[in-house]
Amino acid sequence: MQLNELSPPRGARKAVKRLGRGPGSGHGKTAGRGHKGQKSRSGGNIRRGYEGGQMPLQRRLPKRGFTNIFRKEFTIVNIRDLGRFERGSVVDKAALAAADLLKGKSDGVKLLGQGTIDYPLSVKVDRCSNSARAKVEAVGGSVELS
């Protein structure tokens, strides 16, 4: 078998619809655009959301709330994630990044209390929940907020 002998199976390739090629084609005269109106004209297109002059949906619905431009996005780290670190080690942003626990950009790190830990660690984060602090300090570790 040669490359020039290859062909797709019957029915796999559909012929392109040839518009405006006479009445015998079934797509002659108006070429599938119908009679008159904006969509029949060349260059006639209707922008997204346009409803023919009716008040568009995005303007009929009321505006709600606002976006706080000063919002801080914190990366969440749980107690269960600290099991990757050795006993007595210092866990800070650099150590968390090296352990692939920090992804993308954020304004800081927050430690939450999901999971358990069995050995002491020195944790340095930006925010910490009360339950997380209690769990770290219960095994002899320390939490320092920066």
C-alpha positions in Angstrom: 0.0 0.0 0.0 1.3 3.4 -1.0 0.5 6.9 0.5 -1.2 7.9 -2.8 -3.5 4.9 -2.5 -4.9 5.9 1.0 -8.4 7.3 1.0 -11.0 7.8 3.8 -13.9 5.4 4.1 -17.1 6.1 2.2 -19.3 8.6 4.1 -16.4 9.9 6.2 -15.9 13.1 4.1 -18.9 15.3 3.5 -19.0 17.7 0.5 -19.0 21.4 1.3 -22.3 23.2 0.8 -21.8 25.3 -2.3 -24.1 28.4 -1.9 -25.4 30.6 -4.7 -24.7 28.3 -7.6 -28.1 28.3 -9.3 -31.6 26.9 -8.6 -30.6 23.3 -9.4 -28.3 23.2 -6.4 -31.1 23.9 -3.9 -28.9 26.7 -2.4 -29.3 29.2 -5.2 -30.8 32.7 -5.3 -30.8 33.8 -1.6 -28.1 31.2 -0.8 -29.8 30.0 2.4 -30.1 33.6 3.9 -33.9 34.0 3.4 -35.5 37.2 2.2 -34.5 40.7 3.4 -33.5 41.6 6.9 -30.2 42.4 8.6 -29.0 38.8 8.5 -29.5 38.6 4.7 -27.2 41.6 4.0 -23.5 41.3 3.5 -21.7 42.3 6.7 -25.0 42.0 8.6 -24.4 40.6 12.0 -26.1 41.0 15.3 -24.0 41.6 18.4 -24.1 39.2 21.3 -26.9 39.9 23.7 -28.9 42.1 21.2 -32.7 41.4 21.4 -34.0 43.4 18.5 -34.4 46.6 20.5 -36.1 45.0 23.5 -34.3 45.8 26.7 -31.5 43.2 26.9 -31.5 40.6 29.7 -28.2 41.9 31.2 -29.8 45.4 31.5 -33.2 44.1 32.8 -31.6 42.2 35.8 -30.7 44.2 38.9 -27.1 44.8 39.9 -26.1 43.0 43.1 -23.2 43.4 45.4 -19.7 44.7 44.6 -16.2 43.5 44.1 -13.7 44.4 46.8 -10.6 45.5 45.1 -8.6 45.3 48.4 -9.5 41.6 48.9 -6.7 39.3 50.0 -6.4 35.8 48.6 -4.9 33.3 51.0 -3.5 29.9 50.0 -5.0 27.3 52.3 -2.8 24.7 54.0 -4.3 22.1 56.4 -2.7 20.3 59.3 -2.8 17.1 57.3 -0.5 18.6 54.7 2.2 19.2 57.3 2.9 15.4 57.4 5.4 15.9 54.6 7.8 17.7 56.9 10.3 16.1 59.2 10.0 16.3 63.0 11.1 19.7 64.4 11.5 21.4 61.0 10.6 25.0 60.3 7.6 25.3 58.0 7.5 28.7 56.2 6.5 30.0 52.8 9.8 28.8 51.2 9.4 25.3 52.7 5.7 25.1 51.6 6.7 26.1 48.1 9.4 23.5 48.0 6.9 20.9 49.0 4.5 22.0 46.2 1.8 23.2 48.6 1.8 26.7 47.2 0.4 27.1 43.7 0.1 30.3 41.8 0.0 33.8 43.3 -1.5 34.6 46.7 -1.4 37.3 49.4 -0.4 34.9 52.1 -0.8 31.5 53.7 -3.5 30.4 56.1 -3.2 27.3 58.2 -6.5 25.4 58.9 -7.1 22.6 61.3 -8.2 19.7 59.1 -6.3 16.5 59.9 -3.9 15.6 62.7 -0.2 15.8 63.4 1.9 13.6 65.7 5.1 15.5 66.1 6.2 19.1 66.8 6.8 21.6 64.0 7.7 25.3 64.0 5.1 26.9 61.6 5.4 30.5 60.3 2.3 31.6 58.3 0.3 34.7 57.8 -3.0 33.5 59.3 -4.0 30.6 61.4 -7.3 29.2 62.7 -7.7 28.5 66.4 -8.1 24.8 65.9 -5.0 24.6 63.8 -3.0 26.5 66.5 -4.3 24.2 69.2 -3.4 21.0 67.3 0.2 22.2 66.6 0.8 23.4 70.1 -0.8 20.3 71.6 2.1 18.2 70.2 4.8 20.7 71.4 5.1 22.8 68.2 4.8 26.5 67.7 2.8 28.8 65.4 4.3 32.2 64.5 2.2 34.7 62.5 4.1 37.0 60.2 
